[in-house]
Each structure stands twice: as structure tokens, then as C-alpha cells.
Amino acid sequence: MIVTVRTTTDARAKAEALARGAVEARLVACAQISAPVTSVYHWRGAIETTEEWEVVFKTTEARYPALEAHLLAAHDYETPEILATRVTRASEGYARWVERETSAALEIEAPPHDERPFFVYGTLRPGAYNHDRFLAGRIGAEADAVLHGAVLHDGPGYPYVVPADGGRVVGTLLTPAPGAYGELFGLLDRLELPVGYERVAMDVVRVRDSARVSAWVFLAAPDAPLGAVIESGDWFDRP
């Protein structure tokens, strides 16, 4: 069954990034961006008025859970609007096209059993908005760490790391809880790879003992939507 899924964001560039990421990941067959709309809503005890861009995705009910997870990870709103509506009737040819485009999603293969920890530096860090949403109950240990030889860029909603001489990026080493590695490995790949990241094994320095640790790091892919450099290398200290 075809479903339409809508969300809103506060900048056209962010809307385009959400649309392109979902289409490239084959989570949707099509995404349409509407001209700015004015949203009036309650938020934290006040009435807000905001100019927003609406994105409407065309997908199938079977692909909705993966699309929702993708939007929650890619969106920079604390509580993004994600509304799905079943399409009761559609032309036969269009319905077949949506089904064909979304069933062609690339399956990400897990590598051999190589249980490196993960170095996270943005919305998945402890205290950031995606940490509890996606990692709660799956992490056995956390440790402050630094990645040398890289710089941190802001982006639409989340940051990107790019290798560079002399740079440093502040983050956290996450070691999965016993028995949770396979689940976490697959989850992070599904969240990160479709939205402009590449997973690479790199050495990071654990702060507490200066030990070098081989970890999985999600670097910016060549076509990632890079923003300004965050000079401190710490996403929590961005302007």
C-alpha cells in the first residue's frame, strides 16, 4: 500500500537534504518540497509562528519504519513532524512505480565479526538529542576521545568530519553492551550511510589514558552537504 509521509523544516536547504537523502536511500520513490508555509503552534508554553518548508514523501507501508528512523536521525528538530497517510486509491502504473523504486533499496552487509567501538561526535553523543532515542540500552561503556587529523563541519541538522592535516575532533567512544554489537552495527549503518556518511576504521585517542583505539568513524561522503567549519572541533561548542 502506498503512503504519503510529510515533514517540515525551517530552511529550504534542509528540506532539500531530507528529500535527497530519502530518495538516494531508496526509502521513497519521490519527495516534493512545497513553498514556504507559515506554521503557528504551541511550544514550551508559548505560541510560536515560524516560516517552514514542507516535504511530502511517496513510499510504501513496508518502507515506512525505515523512513521514519531516517527522518528522526536526519532532522534537526527536537520533535519533528512526521505524519503518514495511507493512499486509498492510486493509478496502477504509479503504484507499481513506487513499489519498484522503494523495493530496490540497497541492503547493507555487516562486515566480518570485528567489534570495534564507535566514535561519535554529533547528535549521537551522550547528551545530544539522538543518543537516548537510538542508543538507550545498547551501550556498555562510554569514554571521551579525540580524533586527530580531521576537521568538523556543521551541516543541515548534523555535523560531518573530513580528514585534514592538523585538525582535531572531540567526541565519545561508545562500546556496545554485551550481545548488542550486531544490532547496533546495523542500526548505525542504516541511520548514517544514506544521509552522506562513509564508515571508516580510524585510530582515536581515549582521553582518560591517552590510549590509541581503533574505532568506526562515520566520515563525510564526497557529496555530503558540508557547512562551515566548527573551529573548536566540538559540536557542543558550535556558535
C-alpha positions in Angstrom: 0.0 0.0 0.0 1.3 3.5 -0.9 1.6 6.0 1.9 2.5 9.7 1.8 4.6 11.0 4.6 5.1 14.7 5.4 7.5 16.7 7.5 8.5 20.3 7.8 11.8 22.1 8.4 12.9 25.8 8.8 15.1 26.1 5.7 14.9 25.2 2.1 18.4 23.7 2.1 17.4 21.4 5.0 14.2 20.4 3.1 16.3 19.5 0.0 18.7 17.5 2.1 15.9 15.5 3.7 14.3 14.9 0.3 17.5 13.8 -1.5 18.7 11.6 1.4 15.4 9.6 1.4 15.4 9.3 -2.4 19.0 8.2 -2.6 18.5 5.6 0.1 15.5 4.2 -1.9 13.3 4.8 1.2 10.9 6.8 -1.1 10.2 6.9 -4.8 9.7 10.7 -4.8 9.9 13.7 -2.4 8.2 17.0 -3.1 9.1 20.3 -1.5 6.4 23.0 -1.1 7.0 26.7 -1.0 7.2 28.3 2.5 4.2 28.0 4.7 3.5 29.7 8.0 3.2 27.4 11.0 1.5 28.6 14.2 1.9 26.2 17.2 2.3 25.8 20.9 5.9 25.1 22.1 7.1 25.1 25.6 4.3 27.3 27.0 4.3 29.9 24.2 2.6 30.3 20.8 5.3 30.3 18.0 5.0 31.5 14.4 7.6 30.1 12.0 8.2 30.0 8.3 8.7 26.4 7.2 9.2 24.3 4.1 7.1 21.1 3.8 8.4 17.9 2.3 6.0 15.1 1.2 7.4 11.7 0.5 5.8 8.9 -1.6 6.6 5.4 -0.3 5.0 2.1 0.7 3.8 1.0 4.1 6.5 -1.6 4.2 9.2 1.1 3.9 7.6 3.5 6.4 9.5 2.2 9.6 12.9 2.7 7.8 11.8 6.1 6.5 10.7 7.3 10.0 14.1 6.2 11.5 15.9 8.0 8.7 14.0 11.2 9.3 14.4 11.1 13.0 18.1 10.8 12.6 18.5 13.4 9.8 16.1 16.0 11.2 17.5 18.8 13.5 14.1 19.4 15.2 13.7 18.0 18.7 10.2 16.8 17.9 9.9 16.8 14.1 6.5 16.5 12.4 6.3 13.0 10.7 2.8 12.2 9.6 1.8 9.2 7.4 -1.4 8.9 5.4 -2.5 5.7 3.6 -3.5 6.3 0.0 -6.8 4.5 -0.6 -6.6 4.7 -4.4 -3.8 5.2 -6.9 -3.4 4.6 -10.6 -2.0 1.1 -11.3 1.1 2.3 -13.1 2.1 4.9 -10.5 1.6 2.3 -7.7 3.8 -0.2 -9.4 6.5 2.5 -9.9 6.5 3.5 -6.2 6.7 -0.2 -5.2 9.6 -0.9 -7.7 11.6 2.2 -6.7 11.4 1.5 -2.9 12.0 -2.2 -3.2 15.3 -1.5 -4.8 16.8 -0.4 -1.5 20.4 -1.4 -1.1 20.9 -3.9 1.7 24.0 -3.1 3.8 26.1 -6.1 4.6 27.6 -6.5 8.0 31.4 -7.0 7.9 33.2 -9.9 9.5 32.9 -10.1 13.3 35.2 -7.1 14.1 33.8 -5.5 17.1 35.4 -2.0 17.2 33.8 0.7 19.3 32.1 3.6 17.6 33.5 7.2 17.7 30.5 9.6 17.7 30.8 13.4 17.5 27.4 14.9 16.9 23.8 14.0 17.6 24.7 10.5 18.9 27.0 11.8 21.6 25.7 11.4 25.2 23.6 14.5 26.0 22.7 15.1 22.3 19.1 14.5 21.1 19.6 11.3 19.2 21.6 9.4 21.8 18.8 8.3 24.0 16.4 8.0 21.0 18.6 5.3 19.3 21.2 4.1 21.7 19.5 3.6 25.0 20.0 0.1 26.3 22.6 -0.8 23.7 25.8 0.9 25.1 28.0 -0.8 27.6 30.7 1.9 28.1 31.3 5.5 27.1 34.7 7.3 27.1 35.7 10.8 26.0 38.0 10.7 23.0 39.7 12.8 20.3 40.2 12.2 16.6 43.3 13.9 15.3 43.9 14.7 11.6 40.3 15.8 10.9 38.1 18.9 11.0 34.4 19.2 11.9 31.9 20.8 9.6 28.4 21.9 10.5 25.7 20.8 8.2 21.9 20.8 7.8 21.0 19.3 11.1 24.1 17.3 12.0 27.9 17.6 11.6 30.4 16.0 9.3 34.0 15.0 9.8 36.5 15.5 7.0 40.2 14.3 7.2 42.6 17.3 7.3 46.2 17.9 8.5 46.4 19.5 11.9 42.7 19.3 12.9 41.1 17.6 15.8 37.5 16.5 16.6 36.1 15.9 20.0 33.7 13.0 20.6 32.8 9.9 22.5 33.9 6.3 22.2 30.8 4.0 22.5 31.3 0.3 23.3 28.2 -1.7 22.7 26.7 -3.7 25.5 27.3 -7.4 25.6 25.3 -9.1 22.9 24.2 -5.8 21.3 27.0 -5.3 18.8 25.3 -6.7 15.7 22.1 -4.9 16.3 23.9 -1.6 16.9 26.2 -2.0 14.0 23.3 -2.5 11.6 21.3 0.4 13.2 24.1 2.9 12.8 24.8 1.9 9.2 21.1 2.3 8.4 21.0 5.7 10.0 24.3 7.2 8.8 25.1 5.8 5.4 22.0 7.0 3.5 22.5 10.6 4.6 26.0 11.3 3.5 28.5 9.3 5.6 31.0 6.6 5.0 32.1 4.2 7.8 35.9 4.0 8.2 38.1 2.4 10.8 40.4 5.0 12.3 42.6 5.5 15.4 41.3 7.8 18.1 42.8 8.8 21.4 41.0 8.0 24.6 41.2 11.0 26.9 41.5 9.2 30.2 44.7 7.3 29.5 45.8 8.6 26.1 45.5 5.1 24.6 45.1 4.9 20.8 41.9 2.9 20.0 40.8 1.6 16.6 37.2 2.7 16.2 34.5 3.0 13.5 34.1 6.6 12.4 31.4 8.0 10.1 33.2 10.4 7.8 31.6 12.8 5.3 31.0 11.2 1.9 32.2 13.2 -1.2 28.8 14.7 -1.8 27.8 15.4 1.8 26.2 18.9 2.4 29.1 20.5 4.3 28.5 23.7 6.2 31.0 26.0 8.0 34.0 24.5 9.9 33.4 24.3 13.6 36.8 25.7 14.7 36.7 24.1 18.2 36.2 20.6 16.8 33.4 20.2 19.4 29.8 20.1 18.1 28.6 21.1 21.6 30.7 24.3 21.3 29.5 25.4 17.9 28.3 29.1 17.6 
